């Protein structure tokens, strides 16, 4: 076996181990999420909890849209306002 072939097998083995680790993580995460969902469904205040979660998600969505969708003021508009404010302060 050549040195290159050994390195390729090591890489393949490492890739396989990473893939197996990711699969195990996904399975355990899904299992935990399902357990949490079962616990939530057993609660007597599930409707109130769902309504609160909906309000929270709507508030988060509103904040995200405000953060990313708001158009900043035009650069020249800002400069014009600063110029007008300086002229007003100087009494010109």
N, C-alpha and C positions, 0 to 999 in steps of 0.2 A: 504494500500500500504506500502510495506517495504521500508526501507531506500535505500537498494540496487536497487530496482526497480526504485525509484525516481532518483538515480544517473544515471542509464542506460538511462532513458528518457531524462535527461539533456544532456548526451553525444550525444544521437541521435539527439536532437534538435540542439545542437551546430554543429554537423557534417552537418546537413541539412542546417543550416545558412551559414556555410563555403562553401558548394557546391553551394548554390544559389548565394553567393557573387562572387565565381569564374566564374560561368556561366554569371552573369551580366557583370563582367569585360571583359570576352571573347567577348561577344556580342558588348559591346561599343568599344573595341579595333578593332574588325573587321569592325565595322561601320566607325570608324575614318580612318582606312586603305583604305577602299573602297572610301571614300570621297577624300582622298589624291590622289588615283589612278585616279579618275575622273578629278581632277584638273590637274594632269600631262598630261593626254591624251588631254586636251584642249589646251595645250601650243603649240606654233608654232615651238619651238625648241626641240620638244620631241625626235627627232632622235639624236640630239647632246647631249642631256641630257642622253639618254640611252647609247650612246657611252662612255661618261664620266664615267657613273656608272659602265660600264663594265671594263674600264681601272682601276678604283679604286678597284673593286673587284679582278681583276687579281693581282694588286700590293699587296693587302692585303693577297691574297692566297700565293703569292711568299714569303712574309715576314713570314707567318705562317709556310710554309714548311721549310724555312731556320731556323726558331726558333726551330721547333720540329723534323725535319728530319736530321739535321746535326749531324754527328757522332763526338763526341768530340775526341780529340787526346788520344791515349793510355797513361795510367799513366806512364808506364815504359819508353815510348818514351820521355815524358816530363822530367823525371828524368835524362835520358841519355843526353838530350840537356843541362840541367843545369850543369851536371858534365863536359861536354865538354867545356861549356862556362867558368866554374871556372878554368879548366886546362889551357885554353887559356889565362886567366887573370893572372894566377900564373906563366906562362911561362914554364909549365911542358911539 
